[in-house]
Each structure stands twice: as structure tokens, then as C-alpha cells.
Amino acid sequence: MPSAAAEGHAQHPADLAPLENRSKANRDLALVWDTLSSDIKRHEERHAEIARNHARKLEKDFLSLKPEADCERMQARVARLSETAIQDHDRDQARF
């Protein structure tokens, strides 16, 4: 398949990077970039929301821990709770 340049349809740099040079960007391409940018932002904001929710739950779980007989036991409980929370967070992020 011949390239665009080979057929006399060389792409203008503004068509390749409309966000950097909006005044020269093709309107349709600008719309595509705007839509893509908006979708990416919304997607990433959802990842951040998932992380914030998991952080809040982990903080609540830490605060609900009952005292232990010694620091080593408490440290072990915190480590188990943290490991479970990280696994849950990673699973929810991957599921999204």
C-alpha cells in the first residue's frame, strides 16, 4: 500500500500533533483528539477514584484494629491487612 506522501498526500505536521498547534489542526482531527483526550482523562480519574476509595477503607480498617499484646503481633496484623488491601486494590484496578 503506497504511503500518503507517495500519493501526493503528505501529512502536515499540524495533522500529526493538533494539540501542540491547534490553529493549524484539521477540525475533524481536532475533534478526534479532544474526544480521545476527554476519554483518557475520565478513565484516569476513575482509576484515581478507585485508589482513593481503597485508601479510605484501609485507613478505616487500620483504625478499627484492636490492641495487641506486643508490637510484633500488631505489625504482623498490619502487614496482613495491607497485603489484602493491596491485592483488592490491584484486582479492582485491573477489573476496571
C-alpha positions in Angstrom: 0.0 0.0 0.0 1.6 3.3 -1.0 2.2 5.9 1.7 0.3 9.2 1.8 3.4 11.0 0.7 3.9 8.7 -2.2 0.4 9.5 -3.4 1.0 13.2 -3.1 -0.9 13.5 0.2 1.9 14.4 2.6 0.6 14.9 6.1 1.0 18.4 7.5 2.7 18.5 11.0 -0.4 20.1 12.4 -2.3 17.0 11.4 0.1 14.8 13.4 0.1 16.9 16.5 -3.0 19.0 16.7 -2.7 19.6 20.5 0.6 21.4 20.0 -0.5 23.5 17.1 -4.3 23.9 17.4 -4.6 26.8 14.9 -3.4 24.7 12.0 -5.2 21.5 13.0 -7.8 20.0 10.8 -11.2 20.5 12.6 -12.2 16.8 12.3 -8.9 15.7 13.7 -9.1 18.2 16.5 -12.5 16.8 17.4 -11.0 13.3 17.5 -8.1 14.5 19.7 -10.5 16.3 22.0 -12.7 13.3 22.4 -9.7 11.0 23.0 -8.2 13.4 25.5 -11.5 13.7 27.3 -12.0 9.9 27.4 -8.5 9.3 28.7 -8.9 11.9 31.4 -12.2 10.4 32.5 -10.7 6.9 32.5 -7.7 8.0 34.6 -9.9 9.9 37.0 -11.8 6.7 37.6 -8.5 4.9 38.4 -7.8 7.7 41.0 -11.3 7.3 42.5 -10.7 3.6 42.9 -7.4 4.3 44.7 -9.0 6.9 47.0 -11.8 4.5 47.9 -9.3 1.8 48.8 -7.1 4.2 50.8 -10.2 5.3 52.8 -11.1 1.7 53.5 -7.6 0.8 54.5 -7.4 3.8 56.9 -10.8 2.7 58.4 -9.5 -0.9 58.8 -6.3 0.3 60.5 -8.3 2.5 62.9 -10.5 -0.4 63.8 -7.6 -2.7 64.8 -7.8 -3.8 68.5 -4.6 -3.5 70.6 -2.2 -6.4 70.5 0.0 -7.8 73.3 3.1 -6.6 71.6 4.4 -4.6 68.7 5.4 -7.6 66.6 1.9 -9.0 66.7 0.4 -5.7 65.7 3.0 -5.3 62.9 2.0 -8.8 61.6 -1.7 -7.8 61.6 -1.0 -4.6 59.8 1.1 -6.4 57.3 -1.6 -8.9 56.6 -4.3 -6.2 56.3 -2.0 -4.2 54.0 -1.3 -7.2 51.7 -5.0 -8.0 51.4 -5.8 -4.3 50.7 -3.2 -4.1 48.0 -4.5 -7.3 46.4 -8.1 -6.0 46.5 -7.0 -2.6 45.1 -4.9 -4.2 42.2 -7.8 -6.5 41.4 -10.3 -3.7 41.2 -8.0 -1.6 39.1 -7.4 -4.4 36.7 -11.1 -5.2 36.5 -11.8 -1.6 35.6 
